[in-house]
Amino acid sequence: MHTEPTILHRTEHWMVVDKPAQWHSVAGPGDQSDVETWLRAPEPACRDQDDGGLVHRLDLPTSGCLLVALNDSTHDFLRSTMSGRTDQDIGKQYLARCDVGLADAGQFELYFSKRHRGSRKMTVRTFGTDAELGRCVWRSYGQTPDGELLAIDLLGPGRRHQIRAGLADLHHPIHGDTVYG
């Protein structure tokens, strides 16, 4: 297991970075490991970009691929595409291990909103506004001694903690999730 991000693929306009778990996506207060700061040091194209060119974020405990734009026009295009504001779509798939008993395949459409200022959790409801709607479909890869392994496709723009809070709301929290588990 590596201890810092790794560039997995690079083109003239964008790159994909592997974010380790327990690294923040963007810089914040205090002494923390974050991909944004890491990108700015070796990548001149990321120094003047908002969020170091990051197109999206992953939660602190999550490892995975981050898409990074290397110029402003690519950043704007990729953010719009990832947010569902264009006719094109960027697929977003996640792997998660959760409590057993979830159907082998399924989906949810739930609404996610902030609880209150300063809260780390999102409120999950079965009704809300279009801006709060989060949709996912999943399929099981089967049970392991540690739980159920799911492949989850996030449909549309995504909401803060959508997968974590959504699975917890279905009574199948992601293993190791200290906020919703």
ROSEVO-242719 format. One record per residue: x, y, z of N, C-alpha, C in turn; residue number from 0; residue in one letter. Coordinates in nm, 4 decimals, padded with zeros to 6 digits. Atoms other than C-alpha are relative to their C-alpha. Layout:
BEGIN
PT      n_c1      n_c2      n_c3     ca_c1     ca_c2     ca_c3      c_c1      c_c2      c_c3  kollo  guti
PT         X         Y         Z         X         Y         Z         X         Y         Z    NUM     a
...
end
This chain:
BEGIN
PT      n_c1      n_c2      n_c3     ca_c1     ca_c2     ca_c3      c_c1      c_c2      c_c3  kollo  guti
PT   00.0850  -00.1190   00.0000   00.0000   00.0000   00.0000   00.0889   00.1244   00.0000      0     m
PT  -00.0792  -00.1215   00.0069   00.1373   00.3391  -00.0967  -00.0519   00.1028   00.1005      1     h
PT   00.0366  -00.0977  -00.1021   00.1353   00.6324   00.1406  -00.0306   00.1368  -00.0574      2     t
PT   00.0367  -00.1274   00.0612   00.0878   00.9162  -00.1061  -00.0628  -00.0260  -00.1362      3     e
PT   00.0668   00.0205   00.1292  -00.1047   00.9719  -00.4295   00.0978  -00.0433  -00.1093      4     p
PT  -00.0769   00.0452   00.1157   00.0117   00.8251  -00.7588  -00.0743   00.0437  -00.1256      5     t
PT   00.0612  -00.0327   00.1284  -00.0505   00.9518  -01.1113  -00.0136  -00.1300  -00.0785      6     i
PT   00.0274   00.1245   00.0713  -00.2167   00.6620  -01.2951  -00.0011   00.0178  -00.1510      7     l
PT   00.0090  -00.0270   00.1432  -00.2730   00.8231  -01.6356   00.0044   00.1503  -00.0219      8     h
PT  -00.0113  -00.1434   00.0288  -00.1933   01.1567  -01.7942  -00.0163   00.0238  -00.1490      9     r
PT   00.0105  -00.0470   00.1371  -00.2969   01.3320  -02.1130   00.0445   00.1460  -00.0004     10     t
PT  -00.0363  -00.1413   00.0103  -00.2293   01.6838  -02.2370  -00.0940   00.0887   00.0827     11     e
PT   00.1018  -00.0842  -00.0620  -00.5504   01.8126  -02.0735  -00.0470  -00.0451   00.1382     12     h
PT   00.0483   00.0519  -00.1277  -00.6245   01.5912  -01.7720   00.0854  -00.1188   00.0436     13     w
PT  -00.0666   00.1198  -00.0499  -00.4896   01.3146  -01.5516  -00.0871  -00.0655   00.1071     14     m
PT   00.0686   00.0764  -00.1036  -00.6120   01.0504  -01.3103   00.1014  -00.0302   00.1097     15     v
PT  -00.0871   00.0189  -00.1158  -00.4634   01.0318  -00.9611  -00.0657  -00.0992   00.0952     16     v
PT   00.0463   00.0961  -00.1001  -00.4959   00.7439  -00.7144   00.0140   00.0648   00.1380     17     d
PT   00.0018  -00.0610  -00.1337  -00.5984   00.8961  -00.3766  -00.0001  -00.1092   00.1060     18     k
PT   00.0021   00.0975  -00.1092  -00.5031   00.6895  -00.0736  -00.1072   00.0347   00.1042     19     p
PT   00.0902  -00.0232  -00.1127  -00.7481   00.6466   00.2122   00.0732   00.0839   00.1040     20     a
PT  -00.0495  -00.0889  -00.1055  -00.6987   00.8983   00.4960   00.0773   00.1202  -00.0537     21     q
PT  -00.0482  -00.1243   00.0593  -00.5854   01.1693   00.2549  -00.1230   00.0826  -00.0333     22     w
PT   00.1073  -00.0907   00.0403  -00.8131   01.4705   00.2151   00.0151   00.0273  -00.1493     23     h
PT  -00.0079  -00.0373   00.1417  -00.9004   01.5615  -00.1421   00.0545   00.1415  -00.0141     24     s
PT  -00.0420  -00.1399   00.0111  -00.8585   01.9379  -00.0913   00.0646   00.0473   00.1298     25     v
PT  -00.0697  -00.0567  -00.1156  -00.6467   02.1490   00.1413  -00.1001   00.0581   00.0985     26     a
PT   00.0842  -00.0544  -00.1055  -00.7989   02.2510   00.4703   00.0871   00.0553   00.1105     27     g
PT  -00.0777  -00.0546  -00.1106  -00.6961   02.3999   00.8009   00.0837  -00.1084   00.0679     28     p
PT  -00.0817   00.0925  -00.0780  -00.4196   02.2399   01.0019   00.0964  -00.0800  -00.0848     29     g
PT  -00.1020   00.0836   00.0615  -00.1527   01.9883   00.9230  -00.0647  -00.1316  -00.0422     30     d
PT   00.0651   00.1200   00.0514  -00.3115   01.7249   00.7013   00.0606  -00.0370  -00.1335     31     q
PT  -00.0413   00.0437   00.1326  -00.2237   01.5186   00.3982  -00.1166   00.0218  -00.0948     32     s
PT   00.1074  -00.0230   00.0956  -00.4229   01.6362   00.0976   00.0545  -00.0027  -00.1420     33     d
PT  -00.0386   00.0170   00.1401  -00.4137   01.5687  -00.2747   00.0225   00.1347  -00.0675     34     v
PT  -00.0164  -00.1319   00.0617  -00.4568   01.9347  -00.3711   00.1411   00.0544   00.0209     35     e
PT  -00.1352  -00.0499  -00.0299  -00.1319   02.0390  -00.1987   00.1048  -00.0875  -00.0680     36     t
PT  -00.0930   00.0926   00.0629   00.0450   01.7282  -00.3254   00.0113   00.0285  -00.1502     37     w
PT   00.0004  -00.0285   00.1435  -00.0568   01.8136  -00.6850   00.0749   00.1282  -00.0347     38     l
PT  -00.0573  -00.1312   00.0309   00.0615   02.1741  -00.6673   00.1531  -00.0026  -00.0020     39     r
PT  -00.1466   00.0035  -00.0061   00.4224   02.0806  -00.5842   00.0627  -00.0483  -00.1313     40     a
PT  -00.0692   00.0472   00.1205   00.5206   01.8646  -00.8860  -00.0658   00.0400  -00.1317     41     p
PT   00.0755  -00.0237   00.1228   00.2567   01.9790  -01.1365  -00.0228   00.1494  -00.0235     42     e
PT   00.0169  -00.1434   00.0242   00.2998   02.3356  -01.2681  -00.1406   00.0370  -00.0480     43     p
PT   00.1337  -00.0298   00.0508  -00.0393   02.3165  -01.4451  -00.1036   00.0062   00.1115     44     a
PT   00.0958   00.0044  -00.1117  -00.2111   02.2575  -01.1073   00.0173   00.1159   00.0978     45     c
PT  -00.0293  -00.1040  -00.0997  -00.0547   02.5490  -00.9185  -00.1016   00.1127   00.0027     46     r
PT   00.0925  -00.1123   00.0054  -00.2978   02.8161  -01.0370  -00.1457  -00.0426  -00.0167     47     d
PT   00.1362   00.0504   00.0160  -00.6067   02.5939  -01.0694  -00.0741   00.0008   00.1341     48     q
PT   00.0824   00.0171  -00.1196  -00.8935   02.6043  -00.8211   00.0093  -00.1450   00.0448     49     d
PT  -00.0113   00.1345  -00.0575  -00.8590   02.3024  -00.5897   00.1112  -00.0825  -00.0649     50     d
PT  -00.1106   00.0713   00.0629  -00.5353   02.2152  -00.7712  -00.0391  -00.0713  -00.1278     51     g
PT   00.0470   00.0640   00.1219  -00.7386   02.1147  -01.0764  -00.0935  -00.1176   00.0252     52     g
PT   00.0892   00.1128  -00.0306  -00.9450   01.8502  -00.8937  -00.1401   00.0264  -00.0546     53     l
PT   00.1316  -00.0128   00.0603  -01.2709   01.7916  -01.0776  -00.1083  -00.0436   00.0990     54     v
PT   00.0947   00.0506  -00.1003  -01.4404   01.6092  -00.7871   00.0795  -00.0385   00.1248     55     h
PT  -00.0653   00.0361  -00.1264  -01.3639   01.4866  -00.4346  -00.0423  -00.1402   00.0418     56     r
PT   00.0337   00.1254  -00.0673  -01.3590   01.1609  -00.2417   00.0123   00.0238   00.1500     57     l
PT  -00.0032  -00.0145  -00.1453  -01.4282   01.1321   00.1303   00.1326  -00.0472   00.0576     58     d
PT  -00.1263   00.0307  -00.0670  -01.1354   01.1042   00.3715   00.0282  -00.1501   00.0096     59     l
PT  -00.0333   00.1424  -00.0133  -01.1691   00.7277   00.4389   00.0027  -00.0755  -00.1327     60     p
PT   00.0126   00.0661   00.1299  -01.2143   00.6525   00.0664   00.1280   00.0103  -00.0806     61     t
PT  -00.1100  -00.0014   00.0971  -00.9345   00.5516  -00.1674  -00.0626  -00.0121  -00.1381     62     s
PT   00.0529   00.0132   00.1350  -00.9792   00.5741  -00.5418   00.0548   00.1039  -00.0946     63     g
PT  -00.0476  -00.0864   00.1075  -00.9324   00.7650  -00.8631  -00.0652   00.1375   00.0051     64     c
PT   00.0452  -00.1385   00.0104  -00.9598   01.1424  -00.8831   00.0371   00.0524  -00.1382     65     l
PT  -00.0233  -00.0613   00.1293  -00.9914   01.3265  -01.2124   00.0514   00.1417   00.0223     66     l
PT  -00.0662  -00.1292  -00.0169  -00.7645   01.6319  -01.2403   00.0132   00.0680  -00.1354     67     v
PT  -00.0130  -00.0786   00.1225  -00.7869   01.9010  -01.5087   00.1316   00.0766   00.0031     68     a
PT  -00.1285  -00.0693   00.0083  -00.4663   02.0613  -01.6300  -00.0109   00.1394  -00.0597     69     l
PT   00.0212  -00.1377   00.0447  -00.6220   02.3838  -01.7617  -00.1442   00.0383   00.0329     70     n
PT   00.1318  -00.0501  -00.0404  -00.9247   02.6018  -01.6910  -00.1137  -00.0506  -00.0884     71     d
PT   00.1101   00.0408   00.0869  -01.1296   02.5084  -01.9984  -00.0329  -00.1483   00.0190     72     s
PT   00.0245   00.1421  -00.0268  -01.0863   02.1342  -01.9341  -00.0677  -00.0165   00.1350     73     t
PT   00.0621   00.0062  -00.1333  -01.1740   02.1897  -01.5673  -00.1486   00.0332  -00.0085     74     h
PT   00.1411  -00.0394   00.0140  -01.4961   02.3703  -01.6590  -00.0809  -00.1078  -00.0714     75     d
PT   00.0700   00.1032   00.0767  -01.5917   02.1050  -01.9151  -00.0214  -00.1263   00.0841     76     f
PT   00.0120   00.1233  -00.0786  -01.5203   01.8080  -01.6866  -00.0928   00.0177   00.1199     77     l
PT   00.0919  -00.0250  -00.1125  -01.6997   01.9661  -01.3881  -00.1449  -00.0001  -00.0479     78     r
PT   00.1359  -00.0022   00.0548  -02.0057   02.0335  -01.6033  -00.0463  -00.1399  -00.0379     79     s
PT   00.0344   00.1353   00.0420  -01.9990   01.6822  -01.7442  -00.0252  -00.0890   00.1207     80     t
PT   00.0152   00.0827  -00.1190  -01.9554   01.5194  -01.4040  -00.1222   00.0417   00.0820     81     m
PT   00.1154  -00.0504  -00.0755  -02.2342   01.7352  -01.2586  -00.1317  -00.0207  -00.0735     82     s
PT   00.1225   00.0272   00.0739  -02.4839   01.6244  -01.5232  -00.0562   00.1203  -00.0732     83     g
PT   00.0487  -00.1203   00.0672  -02.5069   01.9682  -01.6847   00.0239  -00.0026  -00.1507     84     r
PT  -00.0183   00.0142   00.1441  -02.4168   01.8372  -02.0327  -00.0694  -00.1281  -00.0453     85     t
PT   00.0599   00.1223   00.0542  -02.5516   01.5670  -02.2634   00.0927  -00.1199   00.0169     86     d
PT  -00.0965   00.1085  -00.0189  -02.2356   01.3650  -02.2019   00.0008  -00.0411   00.1468     87     q
PT  -00.0019   00.0498  -00.1364  -02.1765   01.1568  -01.8903   00.1336  -00.0668   00.0287     88     d
PT  -00.1186   00.0689  -00.0477  -01.8755   01.0422  -01.6947  -00.0493  -00.1025   00.1017     89     i
PT   00.0420   00.1049  -00.0919  -01.9420   00.7067  -01.5264   00.0792   00.0066   00.1301     90     g
PT  -00.0634  -00.0027  -00.1315  -01.8682   00.6930  -01.1543  -00.0366  -00.1291   00.0723     91     k
PT   00.0262   00.1277  -00.0636  -01.8332   00.3482  -01.0004   00.0870  -00.0148   00.1241     92     q
PT  -00.0664   00.0178  -00.1279  -01.7389   00.2589  -00.6445  -00.0123  -00.1444   00.0447     93     y
PT   00.0079   00.1292  -00.0669  -01.6634  -00.0606  -00.4565  -00.0125   00.0267   00.1484     94     l
PT   00.0205  -00.0180  -00.1438  -01.7839  -00.0910  -00.0996  -00.0305  -00.1345   00.0640     95     a
PT   00.0359   00.1176  -00.0778  -01.8086  -00.3574   00.1669  -00.0950   00.0460   00.1088     96     r
PT   00.1006  -00.0394  -00.0982  -02.1202  -00.3379   00.3803  -00.0556  -00.1238   00.0688     97     c
PT   00.0644   00.1108  -00.0689  -02.3311  -00.5512   00.6104  -00.0739  -00.0884  -00.0996     98     d
PT   00.0659   00.0956   00.0890  -02.4740  -00.8651   00.4494  -00.1520   00.0149   00.0061     99     v
PT   00.1456   00.0015   00.0012  -02.8378  -00.9049   00.3530  -00.0631   00.0934  -00.1010    100     g
PT   00.0537  -00.0878   00.1036  -02.8763  -00.6401   00.0839  -00.0290  -00.0852  -00.1236    101     l
PT   00.0329   00.0738   00.1223  -03.0384  -00.7640  -00.2387   00.1217  -00.0069  -00.0924    102     a
PT  -00.1128   00.0169   00.0911  -02.7961  -00.8937  -00.5046   00.0140   00.1154  -00.0985    103     d
PT  -00.0005  -00.1173   00.0869  -02.8919  -00.5947  -00.7202  -00.1136   00.0897   00.0462    104     a
PT   00.1054  -00.0923  -00.0404  -03.0914  -00.2835  -00.6481   00.0384   00.1430  -00.0311    105     g
PT  -00.0246  -00.1420   00.0222  -03.1102   00.0915  -00.6531  -00.0663   00.0802   00.1093    106     q
PT   00.0734  -00.0921  -00.0860  -03.2053   00.3882  -00.4445  -00.0042   00.1373  -00.0638    107     f
PT   00.0168  -00.1414   00.0313  -03.3334   00.7375  -00.5096  -00.0377   00.0651   00.1318    108     e
PT   00.0195  -00.0641  -00.1294  -03.2962   00.9397  -00.1917   00.0409   00.1459  -00.0108    109     l
PT  -00.0290  -00.1433  -00.0019  -03.2633   01.3062  -00.1012   00.0928   00.0294   00.1169    110     y
PT  -00.1057  -00.0248  -00.0967  -02.9583   01.4359   00.0851   00.0118   00.1493   00.0260    111     f
PT  -00.0155  -00.1411  -00.0358  -02.9333   01.7637   00.2745   00.0835   00.0101   00.1267    112     s
PT  -00.0793  -00.0232  -00.1208  -02.7097   01.9127   00.5410  -00.0923   00.0041   00.1211    113     k
PT   00.0792  -00.0019  -00.1232  -02.8337   01.8655   00.8954  -00.0009   00.1404   00.0601    114     r
PT  -00.0166  -00.1346  -00.0532  -02.7006   02.1911   01.0354   00.1454   00.0392  -00.0194    115     h
PT  -00.1361  -00.0506   00.0186  -02.3926   02.4057   01.0114   00.0950  -00.0726   00.0949    116     r
PT  -00.1002   00.0681  -00.0803  -02.0902   02.2132   01.1326  -00.0225  -00.1498   00.0148    117     g
PT   00.0262   00.1434  -00.0114  -02.2529   01.8699   01.1143   00.0797  -00.0765  -00.1049    118     s
PT  -00.0723   00.0850   00.0938  -02.0479   01.5939   00.9538  -00.0957  -00.0906  -00.0773    119     r
PT   00.0955   00.0917   00.0621  -02.3608   01.3972   00.8630  -00.0969   00.0724  -00.0926    120     k
PT   00.1062  -00.0470   00.0878  -02.6167   01.4390   00.5899  -00.1314  -00.0616   00.0467    121     m
PT   00.1336   00.0533  -00.0254  -02.9897   01.3968   00.6436  -00.0473  -00.0695  -00.1264    122     t
PT   00.0490   00.0784   00.1130  -03.1443   01.1309   00.4191  -00.1516  -00.0086   00.0113    123     v
PT   00.1470   00.0041   00.0017  -03.5096   01.1506   00.3161  -00.0482  -00.0659  -00.1291    124     r
PT   00.0596   00.0590   00.1203  -03.7445   00.9903   00.0638  -00.0683   00.1060  -00.0861    125     t
PT   00.0573  -00.1103   00.0769  -03.8610   01.3317  -00.0604   00.0937   00.1187   00.0104    126     f
PT  -00.0853  -00.1183  -00.0036  -03.6924   01.6623  -00.1387  -00.0014   00.0712  -00.1334    127     g
PT  -00.0105  -00.0772   00.1234  -03.5839   01.8953  -00.4162   00.0893  -00.0723  -00.1006    128     t
PT  -00.0859   00.0588   00.1030  -03.4167   01.8053  -00.7452   00.1473   00.0172   00.0341    129     d
PT  -00.1399  -00.0268  -00.0351  -03.0948   01.9609  -00.6138   00.0514  -00.0931   00.1096    130     a
PT  -00.0397   00.0908  -00.1085  -03.0924   01.7098  -00.3242  -00.0035  -00.1471  -00.0414    131     e
PT   00.0195   00.1382   00.0440  -03.1689   01.3954  -00.5286   00.1322  -00.0693  -00.0283    132     l
PT  -00.1147   00.0856   00.0265  -02.9070   01.1207  -00.5276  -00.0481  -00.1385  -00.0407    133     g
PT   00.0424   00.1309   00.0490  -02.9425   00.8003  -00.7271   00.1208  -00.0920  -00.0147    134     r
PT  -00.1036   00.1023   00.0140  -02.7371   00.4804  -00.7189  -00.0635  -00.1313  -00.0412    135     c
PT   00.0364   00.1395   00.0218  -02.7620   00.1275  -00.8528   00.1179  -00.0838   00.0488    136     v
PT  -00.1072   00.0862  -00.0471  -02.5655  -00.1624  -00.7076  -00.0238  -00.1427  -00.0472    137     w
PT   00.0049   00.1440   00.0198  -02.4850  -00.5225  -00.7708   00.1033  -00.0616   00.0936    138     r
PT  -00.0867   00.0670  -00.0966  -02.3276  -00.7674  -00.5333   00.1030  -00.0859  -00.0710    139     s
PT  -00.1028   00.0940   00.0447  -02.0003  -00.9434  -00.5998   00.0038  -00.1213   00.0920    140     y
PT   00.0080   00.1140  -00.0912  -02.0918  -01.1800  -00.3164   00.0462   00.0350   00.1396    141     g
PT  -00.0360  -00.0182  -00.1395  -02.0257  -01.2245   00.0504   00.1430  -00.0449   00.0243    142     q
PT  -00.1323   00.0363  -00.0480  -01.6851  -01.2356   00.2108  -00.0129  -00.0162   00.1507    143     t
PT   00.0082   00.0073  -00.1464  -01.6043  -01.3108   00.5749  -00.0184   00.1379   00.0650    144     p
PT   00.0100  -00.1364  -00.0528  -01.6000  -00.9307   00.6173  -00.1258   00.0732  -00.0421    145     d
PT   00.1231  -00.0668   00.0414  -01.9412  -00.8565   00.4631  -00.0295  -00.0199  -00.1467    146     g
PT   00.0441   00.0047   00.1397  -02.1052  -00.8000   00.1264   00.0845   00.0977  -00.0819    147     e
PT  -00.0777  -00.0873   00.0873  -01.8916  -00.6597  -00.1573  -00.0906   00.0484  -00.1123    148     l
PT   00.0900  -00.0600   00.0984  -02.0872  -00.4188  -00.3797   00.0764   00.0838  -00.1013    149     l
PT  -00.0396  -00.0974   00.1015  -02.0183  -00.2413  -00.7076  -00.1159   00.0976  -00.0090    150     a
PT   00.1040  -00.1014  -00.0055  -02.2107   00.0860  -00.6928   00.0255   00.1031  -00.1096    151     i
PT  -00.0069  -00.1037   00.1024  -02.2795   00.3127  -00.9887  -00.0773   00.1207   00.0498    152     d
PT   00.0639  -00.1248  -00.0386  -02.3539   00.6704  -00.8931  -00.0586   00.0605  -00.1270    153     l
PT   00.0685  -00.0534   00.1173  -02.6097   00.8108  -01.1372  -00.0222   00.1496   00.0175    154     l
PT   00.0172  -00.1437  -00.0110  -02.6123   01.1820  -01.2073   00.1151   00.0652   00.0727    155     g
PT  -00.1097  -00.0793  -00.0547  -02.4097   01.4488  -01.0319   00.0547  -00.0489   00.1329    156     p
PT  -00.0483   00.0437  -00.1308  -02.3829   01.2896  -00.6882  -00.0207   00.1071   00.1060    157     g
PT   00.0212  -00.0866  -00.1167  -02.4424   01.4385  -00.3458   00.1004  -00.0365   00.1071    158     r
PT  -00.0952   00.0235  -00.1088  -02.2213   01.4711  -00.0410  -00.0418  -00.1232   00.0801    159     r
PT   00.0196   00.1225  -00.0776  -02.1908   01.1323   00.1354  -00.1124  -00.0880  -00.0537    160     h
PT   00.1153   00.0691   00.0569  -02.4510   00.9899  -00.1027   00.0044  -00.1512   00.0213    161     q
PT  -00.0074   00.1444  -00.0132  -02.3301   00.6293  -00.1011   00.0055  -00.0397   00.1467    162     i
PT  -00.0141   00.0332  -00.1421  -02.2269   00.6225   00.2654  -00.1313   00.0173   00.0747    163     r
PT   00.1245  -00.0286  -00.0718  -02.5444   00.7845   00.3966  -00.1154  -00.0831  -00.0560    164     a
PT   00.1069   00.0775   00.0619  -02.7677   00.6013   00.1473   00.0006  -00.1450   00.0456    165     g
PT  -00.0069   00.1390  -00.0459  -02.6432   00.2536   00.2403  -00.0322  -00.0109   00.1487    166     l
PT   00.0337   00.0011  -00.1426  -02.6654   00.3380   00.6111  -00.1508   00.0144   00.0187    167     a
PT   00.1447  -00.0175  -00.0087  -03.0237   00.4531   00.5557  -00.0731  -00.1309  -00.0343    168     d
PT   00.0561   00.1305   00.0347  -03.0921   00.1083   00.4032   00.0383  -00.1076   00.1030    169     l
PT  -00.0437   00.0889  -00.1091  -02.9448  -00.0466   00.7239   00.1106  -00.0957  -00.0431    170     h
PT  -00.1162   00.0758   00.0441  -02.6330  -00.1726   00.5439   00.1188   00.0954  -00.0113    171     h
PT  -00.1085  -00.0991   00.0060  -02.3598   00.0763   00.6389   00.1298  -00.0597  -00.0535    172     p
PT  -00.1313   00.0408   00.0479  -02.0179   00.0622   00.4799   00.0868  -00.0326   00.1202    173     i
PT  -00.0878   00.0417  -00.1099  -01.7748  -00.1240   00.7029   00.1119   00.1017   00.0206    174     h
PT  -00.1060  -00.0934  -00.0342  -01.5321   00.1025   00.8804  -00.0407   00.1459  -00.0046    175     g
PT   00.0466  -00.1382   00.0077  -01.7420   00.4159   00.8276  -00.0354   00.0481   00.1416    176     d
PT   00.0206  -00.0465  -00.1380  -01.7155   00.5995   01.1591  -00.1076   00.1058   00.0113    177     t
PT   00.1051  -00.1021  -00.0031  -01.9727   00.8647   01.0621  -00.1383  -00.0639  -00.0106    178     v
PT   00.1323   00.0599   00.0234  -02.2619   00.6491   00.9349  -00.0081  -00.1472   00.0416    179     y
PT  -00.0026   00.1439  -00.0248  -02.1536   00.2944   01.0307  -00.0460  -00.0399   00.1375    180     g
end
